[in-house]
């Protein structure tokens, strides 16, 4: 092959091989990001300390002997732990009677509040009738008055009907203040149920009663559980009404603990803290098992579909 032929022959270019990419440098966090992270974790630590320190101090006081409770400086990690105060609670039969009363009153209050609030909330949400808005505003306005303001009135009414010192007086007084919030909570949940679903049930021949109980109620179950849990806690923790409207046979735990451990001249703080920890267990367990229903019920009515 001559030099001219070699020059006329097309040249085949070899593909250019690119160099492998250099490993990306790991960018460090900027100072403002570091400060934001530190501030966020500091806030979490402060909030956690604020929420967890009281129960921890209750436990420390309950496990400490009588002589170490008022020592100064206080010991955040107690020495010489004792279970005598918990044993004292377990051996007190009167406190178990108070606990039974608390369970009865709280459960009945929760059931009554949920049943009545379900019908009222469904009525406000799915029906249109004269006086509906006025009744809704009346239910909402009942939440604006301090609960203690109505104590004298309720006391006079229950005394007139001979209900003082009965479970009925406690249940009705507790339900008076739990129903308004439960009604508005369940109304918001019923608002999220599409009207087309109710129309389809009516076309299939279901009555309004059947529609509520078989279709709407299962959909609103998380909200109903949340409302019942709120009413249960309200009845379990109440002190003022239980102290005023109940007698020794129907008294619940909050006033019962005060009458047992707090005296005119001396207060048994370790035993009181031990009893307070014990009676907080049912509510804590209820929240643990019903947490997902509680969150779902509280947020179900936040966005209207």
C-alpha positions as CSV (number, residue, x, y, z in Angstrom):
1,X,0.0,0.0,0.0
2,X,1.4,3.3,-1.1
3,X,1.5,6.4,0.9
4,X,-1.3,8.0,-1.2
5,X,-3.6,5.0,-0.7
6,X,-2.9,5.1,3.0
7,X,-3.8,8.7,3.1
8,X,-7.1,8.1,1.2
9,X,-8.2,5.3,3.5
10,X,-10.7,6.5,6.1
11,X,-9.3,6.9,9.6
12,X,-11.3,5.0,12.3
13,X,-11.2,7.0,15.5
14,X,-10.9,5.1,18.7
15,X,-13.5,6.0,21.4
16,X,-12.2,8.4,23.9
17,X,-12.2,6.8,27.3
18,X,-13.2,9.2,30.0
19,X,-11.4,9.1,33.3
20,X,-13.4,7.5,36.2
21,X,-15.2,10.1,38.2
22,X,-13.5,11.3,41.2
23,X,-15.1,10.2,44.5
24,X,-17.5,12.9,45.7
25,X,-16.3,14.7,48.7
26,X,-18.4,14.4,51.8
27,X,-19.6,17.8,52.5
28,X,-19.5,18.7,56.2
29,X,-22.5,20.1,58.0
30,X,-22.7,23.8,58.0
31,X,-22.5,25.7,61.3
32,X,-26.2,26.8,61.1
33,X,-27.3,23.2,60.6
34,X,-25.3,22.1,63.6
35,X,-26.8,24.9,65.8
36,X,-30.3,24.0,64.7
37,X,-29.7,20.3,65.5
38,X,-28.3,21.2,68.9
39,X,-31.2,23.5,69.6
40,X,-33.7,20.8,68.6
41,X,-32.2,18.1,70.8
42,X,-31.9,20.5,73.7
43,X,-35.6,21.3,73.4
44,X,-36.5,17.6,73.3
45,X,-34.3,17.0,76.4
46,X,-35.9,19.9,78.3
47,X,-39.5,18.8,77.4
48,X,-38.6,15.2,78.3
49,X,-37.2,16.2,81.6
50,X,-40.2,18.4,82.3
51,X,-42.6,15.5,81.5
52,X,-40.7,12.6,83.1
53,X,-39.2,14.1,86.2
54,X,-42.5,14.4,88.2
55,X,-43.3,10.6,87.8
56,X,-39.7,9.8,88.6
57,X,-39.8,11.9,91.8
58,X,-43.0,10.3,92.8
59,X,-41.3,6.9,92.4
60,X,-38.3,8.1,94.4
61,X,-40.6,9.4,97.2
62,X,-42.6,6.2,97.2
63,X,-39.5,4.0,97.6
64,X,-37.8,6.1,100.2
65,X,-38.1,5.6,104.0
66,X,-40.0,8.2,105.9
67,X,-36.8,9.7,107.3
68,X,-35.3,10.4,103.9
69,X,-38.2,12.3,102.3
70,X,-37.5,15.7,103.8
71,X,-33.7,15.5,104.0
72,X,-31.7,18.4,102.5
73,X,-30.1,18.3,100.0
74,X,-32.5,15.8,98.5
75,X,-31.2,12.6,97.0
76,X,-32.2,12.1,93.4
77,X,-31.0,8.5,93.6
78,X,-32.4,7.1,96.9
79,X,-30.6,4.7,99.2
80,X,-32.2,2.1,101.4
81,X,-35.2,1.4,99.2
82,X,-38.4,0.1,100.7
83,X,-41.7,-1.3,99.5
84,X,-43.5,-0.8,102.8
85,X,-45.6,2.1,101.3
86,X,-46.9,-0.1,98.4
87,X,-47.6,-2.9,100.9
88,X,-49.5,-0.4,103.0
89,X,-51.7,0.4,100.0
90,X,-52.3,-3.2,99.2
91,X,-53.4,-4.0,102.8
92,X,-55.9,-1.1,103.0
93,X,-59.3,-2.5,102.1
94,X,-60.9,0.9,102.1
95,X,-58.7,2.0,99.2
96,X,-59.8,-1.0,97.2
97,X,-63.4,0.1,97.8
98,X,-62.5,3.5,96.5
99,X,-60.9,1.9,93.4
100,X,-64.0,-0.1,92.7
101,X,-66.1,3.0,93.0
102,X,-63.8,4.8,90.5
103,X,-64.0,2.0,88.0
104,X,-67.9,1.9,88.2
105,X,-68.3,5.6,87.9
106,X,-65.7,6.1,85.1
107,X,-66.9,3.2,83.0
108,X,-70.6,4.2,83.2
109,X,-69.6,7.9,82.5
110,X,-67.7,6.8,79.4
111,X,-70.5,4.6,78.0
112,X,-73.2,7.2,78.7
113,X,-71.1,10.0,77.1
114,X,-70.3,8.0,74.0
115,X,-73.9,6.8,73.4
116,X,-75.5,10.2,73.8
117,X,-72.7,12.0,72.0
118,X,-72.9,9.6,69.0
119,X,-76.6,10.3,68.4
120,X,-76.2,14.1,69.0
121,X,-73.1,14.3,66.8
122,X,-74.7,12.3,64.0
123,X,-77.8,14.5,64.2
124,X,-75.8,17.7,64.0
125,X,-73.7,16.3,61.1
126,X,-76.2,14.6,58.8
127,X,-79.6,16.3,59.5
128,X,-80.9,19.8,58.8
129,X,-83.8,21.0,61.0
130,X,-85.0,24.2,62.7
131,X,-83.0,25.1,65.8
132,X,-80.0,23.0,64.8
133,X,-77.4,25.7,64.8
134,X,-78.8,27.2,68.0
135,X,-78.5,23.9,69.8
136,X,-75.0,23.4,68.5
137,X,-74.0,26.8,69.8
138,X,-75.7,26.0,73.1
139,X,-73.6,22.8,73.5
140,X,-70.5,24.7,72.6
141,X,-71.2,27.5,75.0
142,X,-71.6,25.0,77.9
143,X,-67.8,24.5,77.7
144,X,-67.1,28.1,78.4
145,X,-68.2,28.0,82.0
146,X,-65.9,26.9,84.8
147,X,-67.0,23.5,86.1
148,X,-66.8,24.6,89.7
149,X,-69.3,27.3,89.0
150,X,-72.1,24.7,88.6
151,X,-71.2,22.7,91.6
152,X,-73.6,24.5,93.9
153,X,-76.4,24.2,91.4
154,X,-75.8,20.5,90.8
155,X,-75.6,20.0,94.6
156,X,-79.0,21.7,95.1
157,X,-80.6,19.7,92.3
158,X,-79.3,16.3,93.4
159,X,-80.3,17.1,97.0
160,X,-83.8,18.0,95.9
161,X,-84.1,14.6,94.1
162,X,-82.4,12.6,96.8
163,X,-79.4,11.7,94.7
164,X,-76.6,12.9,96.9
165,X,-74.1,10.2,97.8
166,X,-75.1,8.0,94.9
167,X,-73.4,6.8,91.8
168,X,-76.0,8.5,89.7
169,X,-75.0,12.0,91.0
170,X,-71.4,11.3,90.1
171,X,-72.1,9.9,86.7
172,X,-74.5,12.7,85.7
173,X,-72.1,15.4,86.9
174,X,-69.1,14.0,85.1
175,X,-71.1,13.4,81.9
176,X,-72.3,17.0,82.0
177,X,-68.8,18.2,81.3
178,X,-67.6,15.4,79.0
179,X,-70.5,15.3,76.6
180,X,-70.0,18.7,74.9
181,X,-66.5,17.9,73.8
182,X,-67.4,14.4,72.8
183,X,-70.3,15.7,70.7
184,X,-68.1,18.1,68.8
185,X,-65.4,15.5,68.4
186,X,-67.8,12.9,66.9
187,X,-69.6,15.5,64.8
188,X,-66.3,16.3,63.1
189,X,-65.8,12.6,62.4
190,X,-69.3,12.1,61.0
191,X,-68.7,15.1,58.7
192,X,-66.0,13.1,57.0
193,X,-68.4,10.3,56.1
194,X,-69.6,10.9,52.5
195,X,-73.3,11.5,52.0
196,X,-73.1,9.3,49.0
197,X,-72.5,6.3,51.3
198,X,-75.7,7.1,53.2
199,X,-77.6,7.5,49.9
200,X,-76.4,4.2,48.7
201,X,-77.6,2.6,52.0
202,X,-81.0,4.2,51.6
203,X,-81.3,2.9,48.0
204,X,-80.5,-0.6,49.3
205,X,-83.4,-0.3,51.7
206,X,-81.5,0.4,55.0
207,X,-83.3,2.6,57.5
208,X,-81.6,5.6,59.1
209,X,-81.2,3.6,62.3
210,X,-79.6,0.7,60.4
211,X,-77.4,3.0,58.5
212,X,-76.0,4.6,61.7
213,X,-75.4,1.4,63.5
214,X,-74.2,-0.9,60.7
215,X,-72.4,1.6,58.4
216,X,-71.5,4.9,60.1
217,X,-70.7,3.6,63.6
218,X,-68.0,1.2,62.5
219,X,-66.3,3.9,60.4
220,X,-66.4,6.3,63.4
221,X,-65.1,3.6,65.9
222,X,-61.7,5.3,66.5
223,X,-63.4,8.6,67.4
224,X,-65.9,6.9,69.7
225,X,-63.0,5.1,71.5
226,X,-61.2,8.4,71.8
227,X,-64.3,10.1,73.2
228,X,-64.8,7.2,75.6
229,X,-61.2,7.4,76.8
230,X,-61.5,11.1,77.4
231,X,-64.7,10.6,79.5
232,X,-63.2,7.7,81.4
233,X,-60.1,9.8,82.4
234,X,-62.4,12.7,83.4
235,X,-64.3,10.4,85.7
236,X,-61.2,8.7,87.1
237,X,-59.3,11.9,87.9
238,X,-62.1,14.2,89.2
239,X,-61.6,15.4,92.8
240,X,-64.0,18.3,93.5
241,X,-67.3,16.8,92.4
242,X,-66.4,13.4,93.9
243,X,-65.6,15.0,97.2
244,X,-68.8,17.1,97.3
245,X,-71.4,14.8,95.9
246,X,-70.3,11.4,97.2
247,X,-70.4,9.9,100.6
248,X,-68.0,7.4,102.3
249,X,-69.6,4.4,100.4
250,X,-69.5,6.0,96.9
251,X,-66.3,8.1,97.2
252,X,-63.8,7.6,94.4
253,X,-60.0,7.4,94.6
254,X,-58.9,11.0,94.4
255,X,-60.8,12.3,97.4
256,X,-60.3,8.9,99.1
257,X,-56.5,9.2,98.9
258,X,-56.7,12.7,100.4
259,X,-58.9,11.6,103.3
260,X,-56.6,8.6,103.9
261,X,-53.1,10.1,103.8
262,X,-53.5,13.9,104.3
263,X,-54.4,14.9,107.8
264,X,-54.6,18.1,109.8
265,X,-51.2,17.8,111.4
266,X,-49.4,15.2,109.4
267,X,-49.2,14.0,105.8
268,X,-47.7,10.6,104.7
269,X,-46.2,11.7,101.5
270,X,-44.4,8.4,100.6
271,X,-47.6,6.4,101.1
272,X,-49.5,9.0,99.1
273,X,-47.0,8.9,96.2
274,X,-47.1,5.0,96.2
275,X,-50.9,5.0,96.0
276,X,-50.9,7.7,93.3
277,X,-48.5,5.5,91.2
278,X,-50.7,2.5,91.6
279,X,-54.0,4.3,90.6
280,X,-52.3,5.8,87.5
281,X,-51.6,2.3,86.2
282,X,-55.1,1.7,84.7
283,X,-55.1,4.9,82.8
284,X,-51.6,4.3,81.5
285,X,-52.4,0.8,80.3
286,X,-55.6,2.1,78.6
287,X,-53.6,4.7,76.8
288,X,-51.0,2.2,75.7
289,X,-53.5,-0.2,74.2
290,X,-55.8,2.4,72.7
291,X,-53.1,4.9,71.5
292,X,-53.7,4.3,67.8
293,X,-57.4,4.6,68.2
294,X,-56.9,7.8,70.2
295,X,-54.7,9.4,67.6
296,X,-57.0,8.3,64.8
297,X,-60.1,9.6,66.5
298,X,-58.6,13.0,67.4
299,X,-57.3,13.5,63.8
300,X,-60.2,11.9,61.8
301,X,-62.3,15.1,61.8
302,X,-59.4,17.5,61.1
303,X,-59.9,17.3,57.3
304,X,-63.3,17.1,55.7
305,X,-63.5,14.8,52.8
